[in-house]
Amino acid sequence: MEMGTLKEKTKHPIHLRPPDREKLRILLPCLARFGCAFVFTAASLRGEYLPLGICMLTVSGPGLYGLSALMGVCLGAALLWGGSTAMELIAVAVLIRASVWVFRGTEAAKHPLFFPVVAALMSALIGGVLLLAGGLPTGSLTFYVLRILLCFGGSWLVGRALTWSGRTPLLLLTGCLVLSAQSIAPFGLSLGVLLGTLFTVCAAGSPSGLAMAAVCGIALDLTMAMTVPMTALFTLVALAAGPALRRSRSLAAALTAAILFGGLLLSGRESVPVLWAALPGAALGWVVPGGFWQPPEKQPRRLPLAVLHMQTASVLLSDLGGRMLENLPEMAPADPSKIFDRAADRVCKSCALFSTCWSGACEAYDALCGAAAPMLQRGAVLRDDFPVSFLARCRHIEGLLSAINQELDGVLYRRQFRHRLEESRSLLAEQYRIFAAYLDGAVAAFSGETRKKPVCSPVLGVASAGRKGSAISGDRGASFRTARHLHYVLLCDGMGSGPDAMEESLSSVRLLRGLLTAGFQPEDALQLLNGIYLLRDDGAFSTVDLLQADLSTGEVTLWKWGSAPSYLRTAEGVQKIGTAQPPPGLEGTGRAERFQLSLGAGEFLVLLSDGAAGPETEELIRSYGGRSPKELAASIVGQGGEEEDDRTAAVLKLQPAVSQRQHTTACT
């Protein structure tokens, strides 16, 4: 039994435990913080230390990360400085970590200025004690104040740099690293010069190559004085190596070596140690893979997660719209035989003459067949639809007529229900399509498009009067501008007059303006309004005139749905626009009329409500010789006649934009 169990166990391979990745994920950041804190502690200026290691300590985080940075600062202070400077650095670092431990989890520790303030206070406290005790020379008072300011500003700046995106944080941290490493020179080899040359060579030819060279050169020039500044040498390398890379990498490497060698030789003997550190740095840059040398290819712009969600939602909405149109019920024609059979089952089977009337059924069948056509045409059956002989023989003719009409009503009701169901599903599918198109448009707008400057500006004149002088008008309009320099003019005429018509037109204007401002296409916005009217089915409607003027091109598009004719007045005459059609909400398959227009210099487009339309209005527009849209609109509304309906006129013209004189041809 034991042997069998052992054999069963050995059938399954024994999985050796791989390296613990979680420990590596903790160890590597700890080592990085330790190394950065150690190197940054070496930062100095004119022999006085700079608290860059303290700044790195304040942003290292809690737990092992902060402890690793603390060990790096303490070790760097002991090995690189010693004496009172090491004591000051270690004391400030320990007090900062103690403050982190004391205030952990509190609201104060979450403030972005908490740790910069703590670092500045600790530096001022320890440095002041040593200064008063004579541990610091009097000449170091300036650096004492400078270190306090650097503790605050540097801690805040490094903390912000770690959260920024782009090249700025990299350049800032690289400059601090080169400045700090300059004080470390194992075997007489300046680590700062080596790193500065390496970073300059690796970044040459990239978009940030010149900035990287300047930052590394400035960091070195702050810590050493050369006859030929390192900033000039590094920027010259960046400017020369970039174009040389387009021919060959070897040419760029040789050119870099020549610039460094020649520039450092001009500095005399003082350049010998620098040269021995710069050439190895350049050599390391040469052996780096070529991807660091070549200018990075322009990567496609990564879309944010919200945009990806919009793309997914657009696909889903399109799919839902397609599914709504699947398996629509078929509208089968009414079958009169089934209507007569069900009516006969209800009435004739209980009659004593059933067997006599329906035994041969020739007369009964002929009578019913003759009544079928007028019944379906009229929607009801009457006594006159049957022969006199059939009426005289049937004892329950009234009951039979009533049963037939009831069955016919049931068929018509079912047909009406199926028709409304098909219409509702079509409307819902159309709305899914519209919202999917809106999301696609939002994604396309985010992806970026060339912004054009407006070449035209609209001049609008509006006049309105209520029915018989009433202050309440059923006509409502709006004029507004949206993104991409699109200017809209809306005119809605509510059915009838009075408060109900005013409320209807006002709600239509609000809905359309909101949809257009949000980015919906005009056709889709009008279809949504049509769907609302159809589904609401309360008998209230509003006509729509919707004008869109693209001020960047001068193109004008007009949509009309159930509204009065509009007029385009040109130098050649007056053009009537629009035909009579039902307003939105009366036909499920209806759509707005669309007209593409061009408004040149001096041309007017006149939008009218029903009360302001008529032959006299057309003649007035034709004979008008002025140039003011406001004057023309007021003349149309103020002309004589019985005001049996609300009257509104909106007159638009486009004129060249003042700031775009060079592009006025688009509007003229």
N, C-alpha and C positions, 0 to 999 in steps of 0.2 A: 504493500500500500504506500509506503514512504517513497519507494523507487518510482512508482507511477506518478506520484505527486511531483517528484523532482523532474521527471521527464516532461510533464505538462508545463511546468514553469519554464523549462529551458526552451520550449517552443517559441516563446515570445522573446524578441531581442531585448537586451538590457540597454536602455537609453542612458548614455553618459550625460551628466549635467553640463551644459555648455557654460561658457563664461557668463557670469552674472551681469547682464546688460544694465540692470538697474544700478549696480554699484559703479559701473563705468560712467553712467550718466551723471552720477554724483561726483565721482573722482575727477573727471576731466574738467568740469567747471571749477572745482576746488583748486586744481593745479593752475588753471588759467588765472584765477584771482590771486593766487599766491605769487605767480610770476609777474603779473602786472604790478601788484603792490610792491614787490621787491625792486623792480626796475624803476618805477615811478618815484620811489623813495630816494633814488640817486639824483633826482633833478636838482640843479643848482644854478645860481646866477652870481658871478663875481665872488665865488667862494662861499656864498651863503645858500643854505638849503631852501628849496621851494616845496611847499607841502602838497605835492601832487599825489604822493602815496596816501596821505590823509584823505584827500578827495576821493581816491579810488576806494578807500576803506568805507566811507560813508554810504556808497552806493552798492556795496557788495552783497547786501541782503543779510538775513538772519541765519542762525544755525551754523552749519559747517562752512558755508560760503563766507560768512563774516569772520569766522575763526581762521580760515585759510588766509584771508587778506590781512588779518592782524598778525599772523605769523610772518607773512612776507614783509610787512612794515618793520616789525621788530628785528628780523634777521638782516634786512637791508640797513637799518639804522646802526646795528652793532658792527656789521662788516664794513660798511662804506663810510660811516661818519665817526662813531666813537665819541667819547667824552660827553660834555654837556649837551651837544646836539643830539646824540643818540638817546640820552636821558629824556630830553624834551620830546622827541618824536615818539618814544615808547610810552611816555606818560600820557601824551595827548591821545594816542591810539587806544590805550587801555581804558581811559575815561570815556571815550566815544563808544566803545563796545559795551561798557557798563551802562551807559545811558540807553543804548539800544535794548539791553536786557531789562532795565527798570521800566521803561515806557512801552514795552512791547504790548500790542493789542489795544492801546489807548487811541482815542481820537486825535490827540496831539501828534502821535507818531505818524499818522496818515497824511498830515499836512506836508506839501512838497518843500516847505521852507524849514521844517523841523530840524532835519539833520544838518543842513548848512549852518543854521544858527548854533546848534550844539557844537559843531566843529570849530566855528569862530570863537565861541565862548571858551572852549577848552584850550584852544591855542592862545587866547589872550590870558587865560588864568595861569597856565604853566609857564609861558614865555615871560609874563610879568613877574612871577615869583623868581625865576632865574635872573631876570634883569635886575631886580632889586637886590638879589643876593650877590650880585657881582659876577654871576656866571656868564653874562653876555657883555661884550664890550659896548661902550657908549655909542660907537659908530654904527652898531647894529640896530639902533632904535628905528631907523627908517625901514629896515627889513622886518623888524618886529611888527610894525603896522602893516606892511605889505603882506606878511604871512597871514595876518588876521583877515585881511580883505580877500586874499586868495583862498583861504579855507572856506569862506562863505560863498564867494562867486564861483570858485572852481568846483565845489561840491554841487552847487545848483546846476552849473553848466554841464558837468559830466553826467549828472542824473538825467537832465533833459536830452543830452546827446544820445544816451542809450535808448531813448524812446522815439527819437526822430527817425524818419526814413529818408533814404537818398544818400548823397555823397558827403554831405556836411558833417555828420557824426564821424565818418571814417577819416576825413581830413583832420578833424580836431584831435581825435585819439592818436592818429599817426604822428602829428606834430608833437604831442605830449610825449609819445614813446621815444621819438628821436631826440628830443631835448633831454629827457631823463637818461637815455642810454649813452649820451655823450660823456657822462662822468664815469662810465665803466669802461676800462681799458685793460683787459687781460692780455698779458704778454706784450704790452705797449700798443695793442691794436685797438683803436677807438671803435667801440661798438656802435656809437651814434652815427659816425661817418659811414660805417659799413651798412647800417640799416637805411640811412638816408639815400645812399647811392642805390641800394637794392630796390627800394620803393620807387625811386625816380625812374630807373631803367625798366622795371616791370610795368609801370603805368604809362610809359612812353607810347604815343600813338593812340591812346584811348581818349575819350572825351574829357576825363578828369586828369589827364597826364600833366598838363601845364600847372594846374592847381596843386597837384601832389608835389611836383618839383619845387614850386614856390614855398609850400608849407615846410618841406624838409630842409630847404636852404635857409629859410628864416630861423628855424629851430637851431640849426648849427651855428649860424652867425651870431645868435644871442649868447652862445657859450664860448666862442673862440673868435679871435680877430685874425683875419687873413687879408693879404694884400689884394687878392682877387676874391670877392665874396662868393660863398658857396651858393647863394641864391642865384647869382648870375650864371654860374657854371651849370647848375641843375636845370634852370629854365632854358639855357642854350641847348642842353642835351635833349630836353623834351621837344623843343622846336625843330631840331635837326633830325632826331631819330624818327619822328612820326612820318614825314614824307619819305625818308629812306626806307622805311619798312615796306612801302608799296613796291619797291624793286626787289630787295632781298634782305633777309635777316642778317646775313653776314656783313653787308654794307652798313646796316644800322649799328651793329656791334662795333665794327672798326671805327666808325665815325664817333661813337660814344667814347671809346677808349682814347681817341686822339684829342677830343675836347677836354676830357678830364686830365689827361697827361699834360697837355699844353697849358691849360689854365693853372694847374697846381705848380708847374715848373716856374711860372711867372712870379709865384709868391716866394721863391728862394728856398733856403734851407728849412724854413718853418713848415714847408709843405710836405717834407719827406714823410713824417709819421701819418699825415693825412692821406698821402698818396698810397702808402702801404695798406691803408684801410679802405680807400675808395676803389682801388682796382679789384680786390677780392669781392667787394659788393657788386661791382659791375659784372664780374665773371659769374657770380651766382645768378644775376639777372639774365645772363645769356643762356644758362642751362635750364632756366625755367621753361616749361612747355610753351609752344608758340602761341597758344590761346591768350597768354598774358600780353603778348606783343601786338597781336592784331587788333585793330579797332573793333569793339563789340558790335555785332550785327544788331540792327534795330529789331527788338523783340516785339511781337504783337502785344498790344495793351491788354493786360489781364483785367477781365471784367470782375467787378465786385460780386460777392455772393448774392446780394439782393437782385442784381441784374440777371444772374444765372437763374434765380428763382422765377423772375418774370418771364424768361424764355421758356422755362418748363411749364409755367402756368399757361402761356400762350398756346403751346402744343396741346395741353390737356383741354383747354376751352375749344380749340378747333375740333378736337376729336369728339367732345361732347356734342357740339353742334351737328357734326355728321351723324352721330348716333340718333339724335332726335328726329332726323328725317328718314331713318330706316323704318321699314314695315309700317308705313302709313296706311290706315284703313282705306280700302277701296270703296268708292261711291257706286255701288251697284244700283241700276235703275229699279224703280218700284215694280214689283210683280203683281198685277191685278188678280191673277189666279189664286195666289196665296191669300190675298185680302178677302176674296169671295169665299174661299174654303173655310177660313177661320170664322167669318160671319155666319156662314151656313151651319157650321158646327154649333154655334151658340143659339141660333134661332130655329132653323129648319128641323133639326133632329128631334125636337120635342113636339113637332106638329103632327097631327093625325094624317095629313096628306103627304108626309115625307116620302113614303115609298111610291106614291102615285106621281108626284112631281119629279122625283129623281130616278125613277125606274129606267126610263129611256133617256131622260134628261136632255132631250134635244131642244125643247122649247126653252127650258130654264137656261141651258148653256148658251143658246143663241141670244137670249135676253141679256144675260150678264156680259157676254162678249160685246154686244152692242153698246152697253153702258160704260165699258172700260175706258174708251178713248175720251169722251167728255168728262168723265169723273177725274182722270188724271190731269186733264187740262185745266179744269175748274178748281180742283182740290177738294171736291165734295160731290156726292151723288144725290140726284133729285128724282122725284117720281116721274118727271117727264123723260128721263133717260131710258125708261123701260116701255115696252109695247103695252097697249091697252089690254090685250088678252092676258098678259102675264100679271098685270095689276089686278084684274078681275078674279083671277084664279087664286092668287096668293092671299091667304087669310091673315098673315102677319107682316104685311108689307112695310108698315111703319117701324116695327121692330127690326126688320131686315135692313131698311135704310139706315136706321140709327147704328146698328152693328157694323155695317160697311163703313160708315163715316168714322166711327171710333177706330176701326182697324186702320183706315187710311190716315187718320191723325197720328196714330202710333208710328206708322211708317215714316211720315213726314217729320215727326219729332226726332226719330232716330237718325234720319238723314241730316237734320239740322244739327244734332249733337255731334255727329261725325264730322260735319263741316267745320263746326267751331273747334273741335279737337284738333283737326288738321291745321286750322289757322293758328291756334295757340302754339302748337308744336313748331310750326314754321317761324312764328315770331320769336320763340325762345331760341331756336337755332340761329336766327339772325342776330339776336343779342349776344349769344356766345361768340359768333364770328366777329362782331364789332369790338367786343372787349379783347379778343385775341389780337385783332389788328391794332388796337390801342397799345397793348403791351409790346407788340413788335415795334411800333413807332417810338415808344419810350426807350427801348433798347437801342434802336438806331440813333436816336438823338443823343444818348449817352456816349455812344461810340465816337461821336465827334463829327462835325461837318464844318466846312469853311463858313465863317460868319461873314455876311455881306453887310455893307453899310447902306443905309436907306438913301435912295436917289429921289424919292418923291415924298411929299407930305400932303395929307388930305385936308380939304376945306369943305366943311359940312354946314348946310343950312337946314333947319327944321322948324316947321310951324304946325300947330295943331289946334283944333276947335271941337268942342263937344256938340252933341246933337241939340239943335235949337238953343244954343248958348249955354248948355249944361256944363258945369265944372267937372263932371265925371265923364271920361272918355274911355271907350273900349279899345282904343288904339294905344299901343305901347311900343317903345323902341329903345335901342341902346347903341352906343358907339364906343368901341374899346379897341385896344391894341394888345396882342399877345406876343409870344416869343417869335424870333426870326422875322421881325418887322412885318407881321401880318395885322392889318387893320380891318375890323369887322364893323358893319352897319346892319342892325336888325330892325325890322318893322313887323309887328304882329297885330292882327285885327281880330279881336274876339267876336264870336258869333253873336249878333244882336247888339244891344246897347245897354248902358246902365252899369251897376256895380258888378253883376255877374260877368258881363263881357270884359270889364276892366280887370277883374281877378283872373280870368282865363288867359288873356293876353299877357298879363304881368307874370303869371307862373310860367308861360311858354318862354318869355324873354329870359327869366332867371335860369331856367333849365338849360336853354341853348347857350347862354353866356357862360355858365359854369362848365359845360362840356367842352366848349371851344377853348376856354382859358386853360382847362386841364390838358389839352392837347389832342382831343378827338378831332377826326376829320369832319368837315361840314356835312358830307353825305351821311356819315354814320350818326352824327348828332341828330340830324333830321329823321333818320330811321328810328332812332330811340324814341323821339317824340311821337312818331306815328304809332309805334308799338304801345306806348302808354295810353294813347287815345283809344286804340282798338281794345285793349284789355280792360280799360276802365268802363267803356260802353255806357256813358251817362248822357250822351247827346250834346256835350259841350266841346267846341272845337275852336281853333284859332288858325288863321292863315299865316303864312310865313314868307317874308322877303329877307333873304340872307345874302349880303354882299361881302366878299373877301377881296381886299386890295393888298397885293404884295408890294410893299413900299421899296423893296430892294430891286425889283425888276419893272414895276409899273403895270404888271398884269392884274386884271380885274375879272373876277368870276362872280356870277349872280345865280342864286338858286331861288326859284319861285315855286310855291306849293299852295294853290288855291287862292292866290292873292290877285289883286287888280293889276292890269297891265302896267308895266313900267315904260319909261321913255328915255331914249338916248338922243340928246340934241347935239348934232354936229354942224359943221359949216355947210354941209349939203342939205340938211333938213332934219326931220324928226323921225326916228325909228321906233316903232312900237315893239315891245318885248313881252312875250308871255301869251299863253292861251288860257281859255277858261277850263278849269279842271276842279275836281272836288278837293277840299282841304285835307290835311293829314288826319287819319283816323276813320275815314269813310270807306276806304278801299284797302284791303290787306296787302295787295300787291302793288299799290300805288307808289310812285317815287316823284321826287321834286324835279322840275325842269331845270336844266343847267345851261348857262349861257356864258361863253368866253368873250370878254369885251376888251377894248383898248381905249382908254381915256386920254386923248391928246390934249394939246393946249386949247383951252377955251371950251372943251366939251363938257356937258353936264349929263349926269345920270339921275333921273327923277324916279323915286319910289313913292307910290301912292297907296292909301287905303281905299276901300270901296267907295266911301262917301265923297272922296276928292276926285275920282275918275270920271271921265266923260268927254264928249267931243269938244266942249268949251275949254277943258283943261289942255287937251292936245293942241288946240289952236293958240292958247296962251303961251304954251312952251315954244311953239313954232315962231311966234312973233316977238318973243322976248329978246331984247337987244342989249341987256346989261351983262355984267360979269360977276354979280354977287349971288351965290347960292342962297343966302338968307333972304335976299330980296325976292328971288323967284319963288321960294317956298311960301313966303308970306303972301305973295300975289295969288298963288294957287288956292290957298286956304281962304283968303279974304275976298275972292270973287263972288259976285252976286248969285242968288238962287236960294231955294228952300233947303235948309240944312236938315234933311230927314235922316241923316246918319252922321256919325263921327267923321271928321275930316282931318287927315294928316298927310303932310308932304315932307319928304326928306330929299335934299338935292346935294349931290356930291360931285366935286371935281378934284383933280390932282394937279399939284403945282410942283415945280422942281424944288428939291430940298436946298436950303440956303448953303449948307456946308458941302454940297456935292455939285458945284457948278460944272465940274468937268464931266459929270455923268448925266446931264440933263436930257440927253437924247433918248433915254429910256422912257421919259414921261412926255416927250414931245413928238 
